[in-house]
Amino acid sequence: MQLTQKSFINGLWQATSGEEFSSHDPIANQSILQYHSATVDDGAHAVKGAVTSFNAFKALSPSKRATFLCQLADEIEALGEQLLNVANQETGLGLVRLTGERGRTCNQIRAFANMLNDGSWVRASIDTADSQRTPPKPDLRRMLRPIGPVLVFPASNFPLAFGVLGGDTASALAAGNPVVIKAHPAHPATSELCMIAAQRALEKCQLSLSTISMLQGSTLQLAKSLVLNEDIQAVGFTGSLTAGRSIMDLAATRKQPIPVYAEMGSINPVFITPSAMNARSQAIAKGLAASITMGTGQFCTSPGAIVTLKNQQFQQQLTDALNDADQGYLLHPSIASGLKTSIDAYVQHPQVQVLAGTELTEGQLKIPNSLIETSAQAFLSDASLHQEMFGPISLLVTCENEGELLAVSEALEGNLTATIHCQENDELAQPLAQSLEQHVGRLIVNGYPTGVEVCASQQHSGPYPACSSPATTSVGSDAISRFTRFIAYQDMPQALLPEELRDDNKLKLMRFVNNQYTLASIA
């Protein structure tokens, strides 16, 4: 299908007149298609459309909203090979990786549809009236309800799973909110194709086309104006700490501050106990090298720090494994520029030694896999060594003893994950786990952090600076709760209540009624 190189605003594909930018082929290292950024006025128009569509969209029955989500997944798949080929040209991630990512994207959308049909996610709670009590007890009923238009900033490194129709958009729609999406400038053509799928789903389900708008854009002015628009009720963001913190600060200046659910920086430390090192250092080195280089290190869960007792053999094994691994391409020149700045800062540090790679050829996006080393004492005394490097590079932190190993675990900032490699009955495992639990959203044993299973038990967040809201998750079924709020209804007539809270319980929901979970209706 022919791409329009336009934005989708209130049901129409519109040419916009903002700053020109282009998509980029990282393998050929050349520009592809020219786009124009949406203007501030375009953004305001999109938000206004989302406001007008809100009441009708939130009033849809759970089954109709679920049907729409399933149609959305079907339309993504119906784009066929074109979506994969376009995404591959814009990212260089490869058709195998992108095919899997498309499957993950559609599976998470359908998972939200299943949640809507089940209905228990609304956490319906009912306390019936008691007129005989002194004072009389009112009838109170509470459940999660949608909040209103949600602004989504997709990620650069997952053009589908965290893209225009990725987890943030899917969870916001599942909760009953219209969405305004500021597409990532690194893959505008992929974003346009995904929006075509969304348009088709809206049309086939006979929903307002203003329910989802997609703005192409590369300007800070557009992004800022959307965050500051008082009709936006929440923001979903995946990206750098600098950008995420800027959005958080900006949202706090509004007349009505709003929540920003931002996934930002994480070094995902991997701790290796002495007993694990003695038992299987070669296997751990190979597994780590595969994890560090996966997706050219452009994963939010890439292991950016490896913490061990000083071990020359393991250091050489890991260095060799990284040197032997295939080299990949960075997604975009801006990512290459950012990585070069980060690496230069580390390499120039007096307490850092280069073990492999680190030299980036100017203007090239294919880069060497890299490993640098520092001591635990340097890591503990200098917070600049805790910064994320977004690429196939990791920092080996060598400790003199187990006390230093534990001290490093205590000194960490917030992270998405931490990993412990240990043996059965390993005495160091328990104190490490207790320490690391305070700093992460997911704790892994004898595995590797890359790879995020989409399921109800997943927790993809962590204390700041990994995320702005560690009590929430951006992956898994609980992601829906970010874009909702509880509303209690007191002495509300049945006809005015949401269907989920009515006495007859026609939806057959599991509800918490008078302090007991039950599927029964209320007499």
TORMIVEX-194195 format. One line per field, with one value per residue (C-alpha): residue number from 1; residue in one letter; x, y, z. Coordinates in nm, 3 decimals. Example, Ala and Ser with C-alpha at 12.3 -4.5 7.8 and 13.67 -1.06 7.14 Angstrom:
<vexfis>
nr	[1  2]
rest	[A  S]
px	[1.230  1.367]
py	[-0.450  -0.106]
pz	[0.780  0.714]
</vexfis>
This chain:
<vexfis>
nr	[1  2  3  4  5  6  7  8  9  10  11  12  13  14  15  16  17  18  19  20  21  22  23  24  25  26  27  28  29  30  31  32  33  34  35  36  37  38  39  40  41  42  43  44  45  46  47  48  49  50  51  52  53  54  55  56  57  58  59  60  61  62  63  64  65  66  67  68  69  70  71  72  73  74  75  76  77  78  79  80  81  82  83  84  85  86  87  88  89  90  91  92  93  94  95  96  97  98  99  100  101  102  103  104  105  106  107  108  109  110  111  112  113  114  115  116  117  118  119  120  121  122  123  124  125  126  127  128  129  130  131  132  133  134  135  136  137  138  139  140  141  142  143  144  145  146  147  148  149  150  151  152  153  154  155  156  157  158  159  160  161  162  163  164  165  166  167  168  169  170  171  172  173  174  175  176  177  178  179  180  181  182  183  184  185  186  187  188  189  190  191  192  193  194  195  196  197  198  199  200  201  202  203  204  205  206  207  208  209  210  211  212  213  214  215  216  217  218  219  220  221  222  223  224  225  226  227  228  229  230  231  232  233  234  235  236  237  238  239  240  241  242  243  244  245  246  247  248  249  250  251  252  253  254  255  256  257  258  259  260  261  262  263  264  265  266  267  268  269  270  271  272  273  274  275  276  277  278  279  280  281  282  283  284  285  286  287  288  289  290  291  292  293  294  295  296  297  298  299  300  301  302  303  304  305  306  307  308  309  310  311  312  313  314  315  316  317  318  319  320  321  322  323  324  325  326  327  328  329  330  331  332  333  334  335  336  337  338  339  340  341  342  343  344  345  346  347  348  349  350  351  352  353  354  355  356  357  358  359  360  361  362  363  364  365  366  367  368  369  370  371  372  373  374  375  376  377  378  379  380  381  382  383  384  385  386  387  388  389  390  391  392  393  394  395  396  397  398  399  400  401  402  403  404  405  406  407  408  409  410  411  412  413  414  415  416  417  418  419  420  421  422  423  424  425  426  427  428  429  430  431  432  433  434  435  436  437  438  439  440  441  442  443  444  445  446  447  448  449  450  451  452  453  454  455  456  457  458  459  460  461  462  463  464  465  466  467  468  469  470  471  472  473  474  475  476  477  478  479  480  481  482  483  484  485  486  487  488  489  490  491  492  493  494  495  496  497  498  499  500  501  502  503  504  505  506  507  508  509  510  511  512  513  514  515  516  517  518  519  520  521  522  523]
rest	[M  Q  L  T  Q  K  S  F  I  N  G  L  W  Q  A  T  S  G  E  E  F  S  S  H  D  P  I  A  N  Q  S  I  L  Q  Y  H  S  A  T  V  D  D  G  A  H  A  V  K  G  A  V  T  S  F  N  A  F  K  A  L  S  P  S  K  R  A  T  F  L  C  Q  L  A  D  E  I  E  A  L  G  E  Q  L  L  N  V  A  N  Q  E  T  G  L  G  L  V  R  L  T  G  E  R  G  R  T  C  N  Q  I  R  A  F  A  N  M  L  N  D  G  S  W  V  R  A  S  I  D  T  A  D  S  Q  R  T  P  P  K  P  D  L  R  R  M  L  R  P  I  G  P  V  L  V  F  P  A  S  N  F  P  L  A  F  G  V  L  G  G  D  T  A  S  A  L  A  A  G  N  P  V  V  I  K  A  H  P  A  H  P  A  T  S  E  L  C  M  I  A  A  Q  R  A  L  E  K  C  Q  L  S  L  S  T  I  S  M  L  Q  G  S  T  L  Q  L  A  K  S  L  V  L  N  E  D  I  Q  A  V  G  F  T  G  S  L  T  A  G  R  S  I  M  D  L  A  A  T  R  K  Q  P  I  P  V  Y  A  E  M  G  S  I  N  P  V  F  I  T  P  S  A  M  N  A  R  S  Q  A  I  A  K  G  L  A  A  S  I  T  M  G  T  G  Q  F  C  T  S  P  G  A  I  V  T  L  K  N  Q  Q  F  Q  Q  Q  L  T  D  A  L  N  D  A  D  Q  G  Y  L  L  H  P  S  I  A  S  G  L  K  T  S  I  D  A  Y  V  Q  H  P  Q  V  Q  V  L  A  G  T  E  L  T  E  G  Q  L  K  I  P  N  S  L  I  E  T  S  A  Q  A  F  L  S  D  A  S  L  H  Q  E  M  F  G  P  I  S  L  L  V  T  C  E  N  E  G  E  L  L  A  V  S  E  A  L  E  G  N  L  T  A  T  I  H  C  Q  E  N  D  E  L  A  Q  P  L  A  Q  S  L  E  Q  H  V  G  R  L  I  V  N  G  Y  P  T  G  V  E  V  C  A  S  Q  Q  H  S  G  P  Y  P  A  C  S  S  P  A  T  T  S  V  G  S  D  A  I  S  R  F  T  R  F  I  A  Y  Q  D  M  P  Q  A  L  L  P  E  E  L  R  D  D  N  K  L  K  L  M  R  F  V  N  N  Q  Y  T  L  A  S  I  A]
px	[0.000  0.111  0.231  0.092  0.374  0.101  -0.042  -0.381  -0.581  -0.947  -1.016  -0.830  -0.485  -0.350  -0.037  0.139  0.370  0.615  0.986  1.106  1.265  1.330  1.330  1.671  1.799  2.067  2.224  2.261  2.310  2.099  1.773  1.459  1.136  1.079  0.810  0.687  0.626  0.277  0.239  0.124  -0.217  -0.236  -0.171  -0.439  -0.686  -0.606  -0.659  -0.989  -1.105  -1.005  -1.214  -1.522  -1.488  -1.431  -1.787  -1.895  -1.582  -1.593  -1.965  -1.895  -1.974  -1.668  -1.750  -1.764  -1.434  -1.284  -1.414  -1.243  -0.912  -0.928  -1.002  -0.702  -0.475  -0.628  -0.560  -0.195  -0.152  -0.337  -0.063  0.146  0.502  0.489  0.484  0.782  0.982  0.920  1.004  1.321  1.430  1.377  1.541  1.771  1.641  1.588  1.276  1.304  1.312  1.035  0.811  0.837  0.772  0.460  0.338  0.404  0.221  -0.090  -0.082  -0.076  -0.365  -0.569  -0.473  -0.635  -0.943  -0.965  -0.937  -1.230  -1.443  -1.350  -1.418  -1.247  -0.981  -1.225  -1.199  -1.569  -1.646  -1.993  -2.104  -2.482  -2.683  -2.788  -3.062  -3.075  -2.723  -2.657  -2.570  -2.729  -2.480  -2.509  -2.489  -2.134  -2.003  -1.659  -1.469  -1.194  -1.305  -1.121  -0.963  -0.984  -0.747  -0.404  -0.087  0.159  0.525  0.638  0.992  1.268  1.389  1.059  0.878  0.582  0.561  0.623  0.521  0.204  -0.011  0.218  0.153  0.083  -0.171  -0.332  -0.372  -0.509  -0.767  -0.859  -0.933  -1.173  -0.958  -0.904  -0.536  -0.320  0.011  0.321  0.493  0.866  1.064  1.298  1.031  0.755  0.664  0.615  0.403  0.191  0.123  0.019  -0.215  -0.370  -0.445  -0.603  -0.815  -0.946  -1.033  -1.218  -1.413  -1.508  -1.625  -1.811  -1.627  -1.537  -1.221  -1.118  -1.063  -0.703  -0.488  -0.128  0.099  0.423  0.678  1.034  1.000  1.017  0.750  0.494  0.584  0.572  0.240  0.080  0.205  0.082  -0.261  -0.501  -0.731  -0.462  -0.511  -0.200  0.119  0.283  0.651  0.939  1.280  1.578  1.606  1.669  1.353  1.141  1.243  1.170  0.818  0.768  0.883  0.670  0.357  0.410  0.391  0.040  -0.258  -0.378  -0.066  -0.108  0.063  0.350  0.420  0.776  1.014  1.363  1.721  1.835  2.170  2.016  2.310  2.413  2.577  2.782  2.865  3.207  3.051  2.868  3.186  3.384  3.116  3.027  3.214  3.241  2.866  2.785  3.024  2.860  2.510  2.605  2.765  2.448  2.236  2.461  2.466  2.100  1.935  2.273  2.228  1.925  1.702  1.580  1.678  2.027  2.284  2.487  2.681  2.834  2.945  3.189  3.490  3.809  3.861  4.107  3.984  3.620  3.729  3.906  3.614  3.366  3.599  3.646  3.273  3.195  3.467  3.327  2.964  2.811  2.809  2.479  2.353  2.231  1.881  1.944  2.226  2.093  2.136  2.490  2.568  2.430  2.620  2.945  2.903  2.839  3.131  3.371  3.281  3.350  3.669  3.817  3.750  4.081  3.944  3.810  3.997  3.887  3.874  3.698  3.560  3.445  3.572  3.283  3.362  3.229  2.911  2.874  2.591  2.756  2.957  3.183  3.063  3.233  3.341  3.501  3.614  3.634  3.680  3.404  3.567  3.553  3.189  3.096  3.266  3.157  2.788  2.881  2.978  2.615  2.485  2.318  2.498  2.239  2.419  2.617  2.843  2.869  3.074  3.252  3.271  3.538  3.523  3.797  3.564  3.201  3.157  3.228  2.988  2.708  2.806  2.764  2.416  2.320  2.457  2.249  1.987  1.649  1.657  1.410  1.591  1.875  2.014  2.190  2.395  2.438  2.453  2.214  2.249  2.467  2.509  2.553  2.228  1.991  2.159  2.199  1.833  1.722  1.938  1.851  1.478  1.479  1.624  1.440  1.104  1.211  1.469  1.613  1.811  2.047  1.909  1.956  1.745  1.677  1.337  1.020  0.736  0.393  0.172  -0.023  0.272  0.516  0.646  0.818  0.913  1.136  1.229  1.342  1.530  1.416  1.055  0.854  0.593  0.737  0.397  0.279  0.395  0.407  0.394  0.133  -0.232  -0.187  -0.063  -0.429  -0.462  -0.230  -0.498  -0.785  -0.901  -1.139  -1.484  -1.724  -2.100  -2.308  -2.682  -2.684  -3.002  -2.947  -3.010  -2.729  -2.470  -2.210  -2.324  -2.039  -2.187  -2.554  -2.734  -2.812  -2.445  -2.535  -2.166  -2.100  -1.806  -1.622  -1.702  -1.611  -1.956  -1.988  -1.630  -1.661  -1.571  -1.871  -2.017  -2.372  -2.620  -2.746  -3.096]
py	[0.000  0.353  0.557  0.909  1.051  1.232  1.243  1.095  1.364  1.325  1.064  1.229  1.185  1.537  1.692  1.895  2.192  2.157  2.085  1.835  1.510  1.171  0.804  0.637  0.301  0.202  -0.070  0.144  0.444  0.674  0.868  0.705  0.907  1.272  1.368  1.694  1.731  1.812  2.162  2.269  2.353  2.004  1.858  2.071  1.962  1.594  1.634  1.812  1.517  1.276  1.473  1.457  1.080  1.000  0.963  0.732  0.519  0.473  0.387  0.086  -0.245  -0.450  -0.702  -0.433  -0.283  -0.632  -0.688  -0.367  -0.474  -0.812  -0.635  -0.411  -0.715  -0.870  -0.554  -0.544  -0.900  -0.816  -0.565  -0.872  -0.857  -0.487  -0.397  -0.622  -0.502  -0.134  -0.176  -0.364  -0.092  0.175  -0.018  -0.289  -0.524  -0.815  -0.995  -1.275  -1.033  -0.816  -1.114  -1.212  -0.855  -0.837  -1.156  -1.012  -0.691  -0.874  -1.116  -0.836  -0.658  -0.981  -1.040  -0.708  -0.813  -1.131  -0.923  -0.709  -1.016  -1.152  -0.817  -0.881  -0.617  -0.338  -0.460  -0.414  -0.374  -0.342  -0.266  -0.271  -0.034  -0.108  0.126  -0.042  0.059  0.377  0.589  0.425  0.270  0.396  0.178  0.215  0.065  0.120  0.023  0.138  0.376  0.539  0.878  1.050  1.124  0.963  1.085  0.815  0.860  0.533  0.394  0.387  0.032  -0.158  -0.015  -0.251  -0.375  -0.024  0.160  0.331  0.029  -0.107  -0.174  0.184  0.247  -0.096  -0.065  0.289  0.181  -0.130  0.089  0.299  0.601  0.771  0.806  1.073  0.928  1.133  0.885  0.829  1.009  0.710  0.499  0.719  0.481  0.191  0.423  0.519  0.155  0.080  0.379  0.247  -0.075  0.128  0.329  0.011  -0.138  0.177  0.183  -0.186  -0.152  0.172  0.376  0.743  0.791  1.060  0.787  0.749  1.021  0.977  1.279  1.251  1.476  1.552  1.886  1.960  2.225  1.966  1.728  2.002  2.139  1.796  1.736  2.081  2.041  2.044  1.789  1.520  1.313  1.091  1.026  0.696  0.721  0.483  0.634  0.804  0.935  1.288  1.296  1.113  1.343  1.647  1.519  1.452  1.803  1.961  1.771  1.893  2.257  2.225  2.380  2.023  1.803  1.459  1.122  1.040  0.670  0.683  0.394  0.543  0.441  0.101  -0.079  -0.415  -0.540  -0.906  -1.043  -1.361  -1.535  -1.702  -2.049  -1.988  -1.850  -2.160  -2.395  -2.244  -1.927  -2.018  -2.077  -1.756  -1.559  -1.694  -1.623  -1.271  -1.196  -1.309  -1.092  -0.784  -0.803  -0.895  -0.624  -0.446  -0.377  -0.159  -0.323  -0.151  -0.473  -0.512  -0.608  -0.290  -0.389  -0.721  -0.750  -1.025  -1.096  -1.028  -1.321  -1.296  -1.614  -1.496  -1.153  -1.315  -1.554  -1.267  -1.055  -1.342  -1.413  -1.049  -1.034  -1.352  -1.233  -1.082  -0.705  -0.528  -0.187  0.098  0.212  0.575  0.833  1.007  0.684  0.647  1.002  0.945  0.619  0.777  1.052  0.794  0.572  0.865  0.973  0.623  0.562  0.892  0.803  0.737  0.430  0.256  0.008  -0.092  -0.469  -0.486  -0.255  0.100  0.261  0.397  0.495  0.842  0.829  0.449  0.264  -0.081  -0.087  -0.325  -0.512  -0.354  -0.430  -0.195  -0.263  -0.074  -0.156  -0.179  0.105  0.332  0.233  0.302  0.641  0.781  0.786  0.876  0.509  0.409  0.565  0.362  0.315  0.234  -0.015  -0.345  -0.253  -0.351  -0.243  -0.518  -0.419  -0.624  -0.668  -0.767  -0.961  -1.052  -0.745  -0.522  -0.728  -0.664  -0.297  -0.254  -0.409  -0.158  0.139  0.082  0.326  0.198  -0.059  -0.261  -0.585  -0.742  -1.093  -1.329  -1.624  -1.862  -2.229  -2.437  -2.353  -2.055  -1.854  -1.529  -1.562  -1.469  -1.143  -1.042  -1.109  -0.911  -0.617  -0.614  -0.646  -0.286  -0.158  -0.342  -0.442  -0.793  -1.017  -1.303  -1.608  -1.793  -1.627  -1.311  -0.992  -0.953  -1.096  -0.973  -1.224  -1.065  -1.215  -1.130  -1.191  -0.964  -0.649  -0.419  -0.115  -0.030  0.252  0.583  0.639  0.316  0.436  0.727  0.506  0.181  0.065  0.020  -0.189  -0.115  -0.486  -0.741  -0.720  -0.469  -0.210  -0.123  0.020  0.313  0.477  0.437  0.573  0.444  0.601  0.522  0.552  0.619  0.538  0.536  0.409  0.090  0.259  0.511  0.256  0.109  -0.237  -0.397  -0.272  -0.349  -0.601  -0.850  -0.902  -0.990  -0.981  -1.264  -1.083  -1.190  -0.902  -0.818  -0.791  -0.718  -0.837  -1.162  -1.251  -1.384  -1.436  -1.417  -1.140  -0.924  -1.005]
pz	[0.000  -0.073  0.224  0.258  0.478  0.675  1.025  1.119  1.300  1.393  1.130  0.842  0.693  0.694  0.549  0.816  0.778  1.066  1.061  0.800  0.914  0.757  0.840  0.825  0.702  0.960  0.744  0.431  0.663  0.450  0.469  0.329  0.335  0.413  0.665  0.811  1.181  1.301  1.441  1.785  1.634  1.483  1.826  1.989  1.721  1.785  2.160  2.103  1.893  2.167  2.415  2.193  2.150  2.517  2.645  2.364  2.389  2.766  2.740  2.518  2.680  2.775  2.502  2.232  2.346  2.344  1.992  1.883  2.035  1.862  1.533  1.597  1.630  1.318  1.117  1.228  1.104  0.781  0.694  0.621  0.499  0.421  0.791  0.863  0.564  0.634  1.004  0.911  0.671  0.937  1.224  1.086  1.356  1.117  0.999  1.255  1.548  1.401  1.326  1.691  1.799  1.583  1.750  2.093  2.001  1.881  2.173  2.430  2.255  2.258  2.620  2.711  2.512  2.721  3.036  2.926  2.864  3.206  3.376  3.710  3.628  3.728  4.092  4.157  4.526  4.680  5.036  5.059  5.277  5.634  5.752  6.096  6.184  6.383  6.198  5.891  5.651  5.290  4.982  4.839  4.516  4.369  4.053  3.819  3.544  3.250  3.304  2.963  2.673  2.713  2.543  2.430  2.334  2.170  2.199  1.939  2.008  1.981  1.676  1.723  2.085  2.225  1.909  1.792  1.884  2.155  2.521  2.633  2.358  2.397  2.775  2.751  2.489  2.688  2.989  2.778  2.696  2.360  2.270  2.107  1.988  1.912  1.680  1.721  1.448  1.405  1.234  1.086  0.803  1.045  1.259  0.959  0.871  1.229  1.222  0.900  1.089  1.372  1.128  0.967  1.307  1.412  1.086  1.098  1.459  1.373  1.634  1.617  1.413  1.664  1.924  1.806  1.650  1.539  1.499  1.308  1.469  1.564  1.743  2.114  2.070  1.963  2.245  2.508  2.385  2.410  2.765  2.870  2.706  3.001  2.835  2.844  3.159  3.164  2.969  2.872  2.775  2.698  2.633  2.791  3.145  3.017  2.805  3.060  3.344  3.125  3.063  3.434  3.526  3.254  3.361  3.717  3.604  3.466  3.640  3.679  3.722  3.571  3.615  3.379  3.344  3.215  3.163  3.154  3.245  3.374  3.388  3.492  3.702  3.696  4.012  3.998  4.326  4.374  4.380  4.050  3.898  4.001  3.869  3.529  3.438  3.068  3.032  3.216  2.994  2.677  2.808  2.910  2.573  2.396  2.623  2.592  2.211  2.160  1.950  1.941  2.311  2.245  2.504  2.819  3.000  2.851  3.120  3.156  3.470  3.575  3.936  4.041  4.255  4.062  3.826  3.538  3.371  3.358  3.237  2.942  2.874  2.859  2.646  2.399  2.386  2.305  2.041  1.880  1.879  1.567  1.541  1.484  1.382  1.599  1.517  1.429  1.405  1.715  1.915  1.783  1.888  2.238  2.279  2.165  2.424  2.698  2.599  2.572  2.925  3.058  2.861  2.977  3.341  3.520  3.698  3.385  3.165  2.813  2.761  2.423  2.156  2.245  1.921  1.715  1.357  1.286  1.080  1.099  1.274  1.284  1.603  1.798  2.104  2.403  2.758  3.009  3.364  3.692  4.058  4.316  4.509  4.203  4.138  4.498  4.509  4.171  4.071  3.712  3.668  3.730  3.407  3.132  2.799  2.530  2.307  2.310  2.601  2.965  3.267  3.460  3.829  4.005  4.382  4.626  4.855  4.922  5.138  4.839  4.627  4.878  4.909  4.532  4.552  4.821  4.626  4.311  4.191  4.072  3.791  3.589  3.672  3.863  3.816  4.054  3.928  4.220  4.314  4.524  4.894  4.803  5.125  4.933  4.738  5.022  5.131  4.765  4.695  5.002  4.901  4.530  4.593  4.715  4.388  4.110  3.967  3.860  4.025  3.813  3.924  3.688  3.378  3.175  3.185  2.812  2.723  2.893  2.912  2.859  3.129  3.442  3.675  3.490  3.657  3.409  3.615  3.906  4.143  3.992  3.762  3.597  3.612  3.736  3.906  4.049  4.177  3.818  3.521  3.148  3.054  3.158  3.251  3.534  3.281  3.228  3.580  3.498  3.288  3.532  3.865  4.129  4.149  4.433  4.386  4.697  4.707  4.326  4.153  3.955  3.621  3.683  3.793  3.558  3.453  3.648  3.978  3.929  4.149  3.871  3.779  3.421  3.331  3.580  3.738  4.049  4.287  4.647  4.806  5.178  5.239  5.041  4.684  4.495  4.149  4.282  4.212  4.497  4.619]
</vexfis>
